[in-house]
C-alpha cells in the first residue's frame, strides 16, 4: 500500500541568476515612507542593485509578494499601523503583525526592523520566526545588503532541513507500515524453511499488488499462497492486503482448494474499485509429512519444484482455473502432486518472469527463469542467497529496476526432523523488502 509523499511546499520561484535580489518593505507610518538607503548585492564580483518595493499595509504587501521577491523587511515600529491592529492601550501589536506576515509568506526570508534600543523586541521577533533583525541606526546599504543575503540563505537552509526531517519521518512511518502489512509466516513445528523477496514496482510505494502468505494449521498441513492483483496503484495494493488477510482467515477456518478460491473471488468482487480488476493466485497445501501437496491455480504461473539430483521443473498448470474476478461460477480444480522426501518449492509472481532480456522485446519467461534457477543451484546457492542472486540477475537482464511488482517465495524441506527451538527460516536472511526507492 502506498503512503503518498506530501507535496513539497509551494516555494517562490528562484529568480534568474543575473536578476539580482528583490526586497519587499512593509511599513505603515502615516508620516511618510521609510527612508531606505541604496543597497547593492555583494554576492558576486560585480555588485547588482537590490530592487525595493514598498507596501503600506498587509493587503498591499500580498499584492506585491510576487515570485521574484527574495526577502521581506517588516518595520516593527510601524507594524501595527500596517496591519490596522492594536495590541494594547496605545501600543500596536507588532509581533501579531509579524506572525501574519510569516503566514502570508511562509517560504520567504523575513527581516525585522526595530527601534534602536528595543533589543528585547528584536530577539522576540526572531523567536517568532524572523530570520534576523536590524535596528534603525544600522540601516545603511552595506549592512542591510549583508543582512538580506544572510536571511535568504538561512531561510533556504531552514526549508531544506525541514524537508529532510519530513522525509526521514515519512521513511520511518513507511517502514512501520511495511512491517504491519507484510505477512508474518506461521510455520513453527513444520520442519520447513522459507525465504521471501518482495519489491513494489511503483516508486515510493510500500506495497504493490502482489501478495503472499503461509501458515500451518493444527492438523500439521502447511498452506502457502502467492498472488497478483491486476494494476499497480494504491487501490490494487490495498486489495492485495485484503485478499491475503481473507485467505489466512479462511484457511484457519478449514477451507482449501475450490471452496477457498470461490470465497476469495466473492471478497474481490465486493472490495475491488472497478469491475475490470482481477487477481491471479497460486495456492498449495502441503501434507503434514511434507511428501505431497495439493495445487490450485487461478490464472497464475505454476511453482518451480527442485529435487536433489534432478533438474528443476515446473509443476503442471494446464488444468488450472481462471483468474479471480473474471468469470462468475468459475471452478478451480485441485491437483495432487508428489513432492518427495527432500525438495524446494519456488512460488513467484509474473514480475520475476516478465522482465526484458537485453535491449530488445524478448522476455525472460518461465523457461528462462527455470534455466536461471538451475544455474544458480549448480553454483551451490540455496535459500536467501538463491533468491538474492536470482532477483539481481533478473534486474541485470532487464537493464535496471523492474517496473512490475515482484514477489518470490521459497519453501524448503530439509533432511532432518524439526527440533525444538528451530527457526523456520534461513537465519542469515535479510528483510523481505529492500530499502524504499526515493
C-alpha positions in Angstrom: 0.0 0.0 0.0 1.3 3.4 -0.8 1.5 6.3 1.6 1.6 9.3 -0.7 4.5 11.6 -0.1 3.3 15.0 1.0 3.5 17.6 -1.7 6.5 19.9 -1.5 5.7 23.3 -0.2 5.0 25.8 -3.0 8.1 27.9 -2.7 8.6 31.1 -4.5 10.3 30.5 -7.8 14.0 31.4 -7.7 14.8 34.4 -9.9 17.3 34.1 -12.8 20.9 34.1 -11.7 21.5 37.6 -13.2 18.3 39.1 -11.9 19.6 40.2 -8.5 17.6 40.4 -5.3 14.2 41.9 -4.6 13.3 43.3 -1.2 9.7 43.9 -0.1 9.4 46.6 2.6 6.3 46.6 4.8 5.8 49.8 6.7 2.7 51.8 7.7 4.0 55.1 9.0 1.4 57.7 8.2 4.0 60.5 8.5 5.8 59.2 5.4 7.7 56.3 3.8 10.7 54.8 5.5 13.9 56.2 4.1 15.8 53.3 2.5 19.5 53.5 1.6 20.8 52.3 -1.8 21.5 48.6 -1.5 23.9 46.6 -3.6 24.1 42.8 -3.6 27.6 41.8 -2.6 27.4 38.1 -3.6 29.2 38.4 -6.9 32.3 40.0 -8.3 30.1 42.7 -9.7 27.5 44.2 -7.3 23.9 44.5 -8.5 21.3 46.9 -7.1 18.7 45.3 -4.9 15.2 46.2 -6.1 13.0 47.6 -3.4 9.2 47.5 -3.3 7.2 49.3 -0.5 3.8 48.3 0.9 1.8 50.4 3.3 -0.3 47.6 4.7 -0.6 43.8 4.5 -3.2 43.9 1.8 -0.8 45.8 -0.5 2.0 43.5 0.6 0.1 40.5 -0.5 -0.4 42.1 -3.9 3.3 42.9 -4.2 4.5 39.5 -3.0 5.4 38.0 -6.4 7.7 35.1 -7.2 10.8 37.2 -7.6 10.7 38.6 -4.0 13.6 37.2 -2.0 13.2 38.9 1.3 10.7 40.9 3.4 11.7 43.8 5.7 9.0 44.5 8.3 9.3 47.7 10.2 8.1 46.7 13.6 7.7 50.3 14.8 5.1 50.8 12.1 3.7 47.2 12.0 0.6 47.9 14.0 -0.4 50.7 11.6 0.4 48.5 8.6 -1.9 45.8 10.0 -4.5 48.1 11.3 -4.5 46.4 14.8 -3.6 47.3 18.3 -2.1 45.0 20.9 -2.8 47.1 24.0 -3.5 50.6 25.2 -1.7 52.9 22.9 0.7 50.2 21.6 0.4 48.4 18.2 0.8 44.6 18.4 3.9 44.4 16.2 4.5 40.7 16.8 1.0 39.8 15.8 1.7 41.6 12.5 4.9 39.7 12.2 3.0 36.4 12.6 0.6 37.4 9.9 3.5 38.2 7.6 5.0 34.8 8.3 1.7 33.2 7.5 1.4 35.2 4.3 4.9 34.3 3.1 5.9 31.1 4.8 8.7 30.4 2.3 10.3 33.9 2.2 13.1 35.2 4.4 11.8 37.9 6.8 13.9 40.7 8.5 12.5 42.7 11.4 13.4 46.4 11.7 13.3 47.6 15.3 13.9 50.8 17.2 17.5 51.5 18.3 17.1 50.4 21.9 14.4 47.7 21.5 16.7 44.7 21.5 14.2 42.6 23.6 11.5 43.1 21.0 14.1 42.2 18.2 15.1 39.0 19.9 11.4 38.1 20.4 10.8 38.7 16.7 13.5 36.1 15.9 11.9 33.6 18.3 8.5 34.2 16.5 10.1 33.3 13.1 12.1 36.2 11.6 15.4 35.2 10.2 17.2 38.2 11.6 16.7 41.8 12.9 18.2 45.2 12.3 17.9 48.4 14.3 17.2 51.7 12.7 20.7 53.1 13.4 22.1 50.1 11.3 20.1 51.0 8.3 22.9 51.6 5.8 23.3 49.9 2.5 26.2 47.6 3.3 24.8 46.2 6.5 21.3 45.8 5.0 22.7 44.1 1.9 24.6 41.6 4.1 21.6 41.0 6.3 19.3 40.3 3.3 21.8 37.8 1.9 22.2 36.1 5.3 18.4 35.9 5.8 17.8 34.4 2.4 20.4 31.7 2.8 19.3 30.9 6.3 15.7 30.5 5.1 16.8 28.2 2.4 18.8 26.1 4.9 15.8 26.0 7.2 13.4 24.8 4.4 15.9 22.2 3.3 16.4 20.9 6.9 12.6 20.8 7.3 12.1 18.8 4.1 14.9 16.4 5.2 13.3 15.9 8.6 9.9 15.3 7.0 11.5 12.8 4.5 13.1 10.9 7.4 9.9 10.8 9.4 8.0 9.6 6.3 10.5 6.8 5.7 10.2 5.7 9.4 6.4 5.7 9.1 6.6 3.8 5.9 8.9 1.2 7.5 6.4 0.7 10.4 3.5 0.3 7.9 5.5 -2.2 5.9 6.1 -4.3 9.0 2.4 -4.3 9.7 1.2 -5.0 6.2 3.6 -7.7 5.1 2.8 -11.2 6.5 4.5 -13.0 9.3 4.6 -16.6 8.2 3.3 -19.1 10.8 5.3 -22.3 10.2 6.5 -23.3 13.7 6.8 -27.1 14.0 6.5 -27.8 10.3 10.2 -28.5 9.6 10.0 -26.2 6.6 12.3 -23.3 6.0 11.3 -20.3 3.9 12.7 -17.2 2.3 10.8 -14.4 0.6 11.7 -11.3 -1.5 9.2 -8.5 -2.2 9.7 -5.4 -4.4 6.9 -3.0 -5.3 7.2 -1.7 -8.8 6.0 1.8 -8.0 8.5 4.4 -6.8 7.9 5.4 -3.1 5.3 2.6 -2.7 5.1 0.5 0.5 3.4 -2.4 -1.2 2.4 -3.4 -4.7 -0.5 -5.5 -5.9 1.5 -8.7 -5.2 0.8 -10.6 -2.0 1.8 -13.9 -0.3 1.4 -15.8 2.9 1.9 -19.1 4.6 0.5 -20.8 7.7 0.5 -24.2 9.4 -2.9 -25.4 10.5 -3.5 -27.5 13.7 -3.6 -30.7 11.6 0.0 -30.2 10.5 -0.8 -29.1 7.0 1.3 -26.2 5.7 -0.6 -23.8 3.4 1.2 -21.3 1.2 -0.1 -18.9 -1.5 1.1 -16.1 -3.7 -1.0 -13.8 -5.8 -1.0 -10.7 -8.0 -3.8 -8.1 -8.4 -4.0 -6.5 -11.8 -2.8 -2.9 -11.9 -0.2 -1.0 -9.9 -2.0 1.7 -7.9 -2.7 2.0 -4.2 -6.2 0.6 -4.7 -4.7 -2.6 -6.1 -2.1 -2.8 -3.2 -4.9 -2.4 -0.7 -6.9 -5.1 -2.4 -3.9 -7.4 -2.2 -3.7 -6.9 1.6 -7.4 -7.7 1.9 -7.1 -10.9 -0.1 -4.1 -12.0 1.9 -5.9 -11.5 5.2 -9.0 -13.1 3.9 -7.0 -16.1 2.7 -5.4 -16.6 6.1 -8.7 -16.4 7.9 -10.4 -18.8 5.5 -7.5 -21.2 5.7 -7.7 -21.4 9.5 -11.4 -21.9 9.2 -10.7 -25.1 7.3 -11.3 -24.1 3.6 -9.0 -25.0 0.8 -9.0 -25.6 -2.9 -12.1 -24.6 -4.9 -14.2 -23.6 -1.9 -11.5 -21.2 -0.7 -10.9 -19.7 -4.1 -14.6 -19.2 -4.7 -14.9 -17.3 -1.4 -11.9 -15.2 -2.2 -13.5 -14.3 -5.5 -16.5 -13.0 -3.6 -14.2 -10.9 -1.4 -12.5 -9.5 -4.5 -15.8 -8.7 -6.2 -17.0 -6.8 -3.2 -13.7 -4.9 -2.5 -12.3 -4.1 -5.9 -12.5 -0.5 -7.1 -13.9 -1.4 -10.6 -15.3 -4.4 -12.4 -12.2 -4.8 -14.5 -9.9 -5.6 -11.6 -8.9 -9.3 -11.2 -6.3 -11.3 -9.3 -4.2 -14.4 -10.1 -3.3 -16.8 -7.3 -1.3 -19.9 -6.7 -2.1 -21.9 -3.6 -0.5 -25.1 -2.2 -1.4 -27.2 0.8 1.5 -29.5 1.9 0.7 -32.6 3.9 1.9 -33.0 7.4 4.6 -35.5 6.3 5.8 -33.0 3.7 5.8 -35.5 0.9 2.8 -34.4 -1.2 0.8 -31.3 -1.9 -2.5 -30.1 -3.3 -2.0 -27.4 -6.0 -4.7 -24.9 -7.0 -4.1 -22.3 -9.7 -6.2 -19.3 -10.6 -4.6 -17.9 -13.7 -1.2 -17.9 -12.0 2.1 -19.4 -13.2 2.9 -22.8 -11.6 5.6 -23.2 -9.0 9.0 -24.5 -9.7 10.0 -27.8 -7.9 13.6 -28.6 -7.2 14.7 -32.1 -6.0 18.2 -33.4 -5.3 19.8 -35.0 -8.4 17.1 -33.8 -10.8 16.7 -30.7 -13.0 14.3 -28.0 -11.7 10.9 -28.3 -13.4 7.5 -26.5 -13.3 4.5 -28.2 -11.7 1.6 -28.9 -14.0 -0.5 -25.9 -14.9 -2.7 -27.0 -17.8 -5.8 -27.7 -15.7 -5.9 -24.5 -13.6 -8.9 -22.2 -13.3 -9.3 -18.6 -14.4 -8.1 -15.6 -12.5 -10.3 -14.5 -9.6 -12.8 -11.9 -10.7 -13.1 -12.8 -14.4 -15.8 -15.4 -14.5 -18.9 -16.0 -12.3 -19.4 -19.5 -11.1 -15.8 -20.5 -12.1 -14.2 -23.6 -10.7 -10.6 -24.2 -9.7 -9.5 -27.9 -9.8 -7.1 -29.0 -7.1 -4.3 -31.3 -8.4 -2.4 -33.7 -6.2 1.4 -33.6 -6.7 4.2 -35.7 -5.3 7.0 -33.7 -3.7 9.2 -36.5 -2.4 11.4 -36.6 0.6 13.7 -33.6 0.0 12.6 -30.7 -2.1 12.4 -26.9 -2.6 9.4 -25.1 -4.0 9.7 -21.7 -5.6 6.5 -19.7 -5.9 6.6 -16.3 -7.8 4.6 -13.6 -9.5 5.0 -12.6 -13.1 7.3 -9.7 -12.1 10.1 -12.4 -12.0 9.5 -13.7 -15.5 8.2 -10.7 -17.5 11.4 -8.6 -17.3 13.2 -8.0 -20.6 16.3 -9.8 -21.7 18.7 -7.3 -23.3 17.7 -4.2 -25.3 15.0 -6.0 -27.4 11.5 -7.0 -26.6 12.2 -10.6 -25.6 11.0 -11.5 -22.1 12.7 -13.9 -19.7 9.7 -16.1 -19.4 9.2 -19.3 -17.4 11.8 -21.3 -19.4 14.4 -18.6 -18.9 13.6 -18.5 -15.2 13.9 -22.3 -14.9 17.3 -22.1 -16.6 18.4 -19.2 -14.4 17.4 -21.0 -11.1 19.1 -24.2 -12.3 22.3 -22.5 -13.0 22.3 -20.8 -9.6 21.6 -24.0 -7.9 24.5 -25.6 -9.7 26.7 -22.9 -8.2 25.6 -24.1 -4.7 23.3 -21.3 -3.8 20.3 -22.0 -1.6 17.7 -20.1 0.4 18.3 -16.4 0.8 21.4 -16.4 -1.3 19.5 -18.1 -4.2 16.7 -15.5 -4.1 19.1 -12.6 -3.9 21.1 -13.8 -6.9 18.0 -14.7 -8.9 16.4 -11.2 -8.4 19.6 -9.4 -9.0 20.2 -11.3 -12.3 16.6 -10.7 -13.5 17.2 -6.9 -12.9 20.5 -7.0 -14.7 18.9 -8.8 -17.7 16.2 -6.1 -17.7 18.8 -3.4 -17.8 17.7 -1.8 -14.5 14.9 -1.8 -11.9 11.8 -3.8 -12.8 8.6 -1.7 -13.3 6.3 -4.5 -12.3 5.7 -5.7 -8.7 7.7 -8.8 -7.8 7.2 -11.4 -5.1 9.1 -14.6 -4.7 8.6 -17.3 -2.0 10.9 -20.3 -1.4 9.8 -23.2 0.7 12.4 -25.9 1.5 12.1 -29.3 3.2 15.4 -30.4 4.7 16.8 -33.8 5.6 16.3 -33.8 9.3 13.3 -33.7 11.6 12.4 -30.3 13.2 13.9 -29.8 16.7 12.5 -27.7 19.5 13.6 -24.1 19.1 14.2 -24.3 15.3 13.6 -21.1 13.4 11.6 -21.9 10.3 13.6 -19.6 8.1 17.2 -19.2 6.9 18.7 -17.4 9.9 21.1 -15.4 7.9 18.4 -13.9 5.8 17.7 -10.2 5.3 14.4 -8.4 5.4 12.0 -9.4 2.7 11.6 -5.8 1.5 14.6 -3.7 0.4 15.0 0.0 1.3 12.4 2.2 -0.3 13.4 3.9 -3.5 13.3 7.7 -3.4 
